Each structure stands twice: as structure tokens, then as C-alpha cells.
Amino acid sequence: MAEKLKVLKGTKDILPQDIDMWHFLEEKANEVFSKYGFKEIRTPIIEVTELFSRGVGDTTDIVNKEMYTFEKSDRSITLRPENTAGVVRSYIENNMSRLSSPVKLWYHGPMFRYERPQAGRQRQFHQVGVEMFGIKDPTADAEVILTAVNYLKALGLNDLDVEINSLGCPKCRNEFKDRLKEVLKPYLNELCEDCQNRYEKNPLRLLDCKVESCKEIFEKPEVQAVIKSDFICEECASHYTELKLYLEKMGVKYTENKLLVRGLDYYNRTVFEIKSNNLGSQNAVAGGGRYDNLVEQLGGEPTPAIGFAMGMERLISLLPQKTSKKLDAYVVSNFQTDAFVLTEELRSQGLEVEFDLTNKKFTKQLEKASKVAKYAIILGEDEILKHQVSIKNLEEGKQITVDRENCVKMLEL
Ligand code: HAM
């Protein structure tokens, strides 16, 4: 026998028995996001590598360590590690700025990051998310967070923690970065290798480090004093205050987390994550924020924007399993041609129906019917002669015989 091949590490098949959950997430996304005026967009899974090095940022782990990149006809191409950069590219390329503002887009699909696989972390995973372009007011931040919260509610996920923070604008953030570097300078040699690299390139990301010895350094009073200081400028501070007021007005409970810095470079002002206590170490269900400079950075007109993405595998692991749906009916008959014709007739009337393609014994067919369908539709000699069918309710066991044209009407679906 030839050697069996296996799925790649960190990737998974989505099997038919699980597909109802995926459809549920996609249908609810369409339903909830449409209510908020978002329209679906589907962008390619492959993009030029430069989109991500310029968009997500070449100091991030995603760009430095995690991208699936290959060459084709002298072009460097990358499997998208996230979808904000791709949606921004499409917004610019398709001149969406001429549309009336705001432009609201949503998406779902596979993303690829070469990370160490563990519970809740895969190399191919799926995100569902939204991006809103054109509004700088904090109403947009509040509406996007509310969209996320209400999508989660529609899925049945009510008690998740919404964490928010403001990263300020490039100007006030640079001052903060300088102060942070200054206070951490004496400890530079004690920081982990990643933090030592980030110290110069992206000091804000230090705050996100999970290494215990680094966390201890960040707990030192002089470092805490810098972290806790209100470094953001007046304009950024009033944007943040207004956002909090809107969230309170809309009944969204949140906590402020000054250590929330996010792993992508494009953010300014508002950042947020939605977390669950039931997910172990990979506890973020959603992540998002404002990225007012990205459209311009990728060649478009300056355009404020904000969005979020959620990990679909993580959402599914929080939801109760759905049992797979049964067929509406299974036609049971030893008259195969008649069974075939009746099955097609019922399908044409919108029912999900199957019949036995191999003409097994009647009892075997009935057994199969009770496993896979809500009703057995029995077509014996008598029924065929009288142009009737017998309908057996497979849950209750009741059976009735009706004229064939009344069959669909008699099924209580
Ligand atoms: P992100 O925080 O990198 O943000 O990813 C968003 C969510 O995707 C995470 O909270 C998590 O649920 C899920 N996720 C990320 N990596 C993995 C993985 N390896 N395995 C399973 N799930 C994962 C972004 O991607 C931004 N584009 C979000 C955004 C949209 N910001 C503004 N607009």
C-alpha cells in the first residue's frame, strides 16, 4: 500500500460533522454586520509580500518570523497572515474613497501564520472581521466595538471581557517610547532576547512580553510609574474619554488595560481585545483598533479607519457543539426507479431527501432512515398502485398513508 499522507502540522480539516458550526458563525456574521451597514468583501489569500512588510510592520513577529512567503516569476508573494492590509489595499485600488463615507466592510476566511501550534493556535486559522473607513470621531470606535460585542451575543457568548487602551498618536507615543526606553535602560541586559531586540525597534511591544523575568522588571515602581502615566496628548485623551462615555451609554462593560499594545504596528489611539477565561493561554477571541495612518502608508489618501478580527476556531471552542442536522426524509422502497423519481420530486419541492442507491432489503433501508432522517417515506406496491405514500415519523413512530400530491404538506417540518 502507498504511504498515507497527513495534514500539515498546525492545519486542520473542517469535517462535515462540524460544518454546521461554521455556517452558523458565517450566517450570524452576515446578519449582525449587515444590521450595522457592513458589506462583505472577499480579497485574495495571496498578496505581494511588501503589503505586509509595509502594512503590518517589519518589526512585528508576524512579518519577521511567521509569514509563509515564496517566490513566483521574480515576485515575492505571501499567504495573508491577517486581512486588514489586504482590505486596505483593495479600498485604495478600487477607489472606495469616492463612495460616501463611512465605507464599512466585513470578511471571513483563512489566514496563515507560522507559529508554534498549541491549543487555540494554528498555522492556518480563520478570522471573521470588519473594517470601517472614513470616520475619525470616537463614535466609529464605539460602533465597531459594539458590533463585535453584539456579534458575540448573537452567537450566545455574553460574558467576555472587553479590554481597551489608547496608544495615542505617533507624536505622543514617541515621547512615551523615549521615556520607557530611558527607564528600562539599566535593565537592558536582564531582558529576554526578544525584548532586547524590541527595545530599539518597537519598545511598546515590550509591555506585551510574557517572560516572567521581564514581567518582574516591568513591575518595578519606576517602570510602573512610566507605564501608568497619562502620556497621551490632549486630543487623544479626549477621543479616548468620549469613546468610554459612548461605551457606557451603550451598556458595554469594559476594563482599561494599559499593557494592551497589540502585535501589529499600524495602530494608533484606540486598541481593544475581547478575552475569555475559558480559552487557556490563547485567551483573545477578538483584537482590533484604530489605524488612521495605514491607508496613506499604503499609497492612498489620508483616511481614518478602525476594525477588528476574531479567531473563528476560538469562537467555536467556546460554543456548545451542534449535532448535525438530519435529512427531512428518506425514501424507503424496493421499487428503485419509483423511489428515485419520488426523491427527485420531493427535492424539487425544496426538501432534503435521499433514497437507497443500492436497493438493500426493506428493513435495512428503514434502519438507515431512522439514523439519518426525520421521516421515512415508504413506497410499497400498494402505495404505487394507489398513487399514495406512507409517511413514518421516525421520532414518534406514527405512520399515515396519504395521496402522493399531499406528501410534502403532511410532513410537519
Ligand atoms: P490579531 O490580534 O492578530 O489581529 O488577530 C485577531 C484574532 O485572530 C485573535 O484575537 C485570535 O482570536 C485570532 N488568531 C490570531 N492568530 C491566531 C492563530 N495562530 N490561531 C488561531 N487564532 C488566531 C489582527 O489580525 C488584525 N488584523 C485585527 C484588526 C482588524 N485590526 C483592525 N482591523
Residues whose N, C-alpha, C, O or C-beta is under 5 A from the ligand:
A	BS01	HAM	E82 N83 T84 R113 E115 G120 R121 Q122 F125 V130 A284 V285 A286 G287 G288 G289 G307 F308 A309 M310 G311 R314
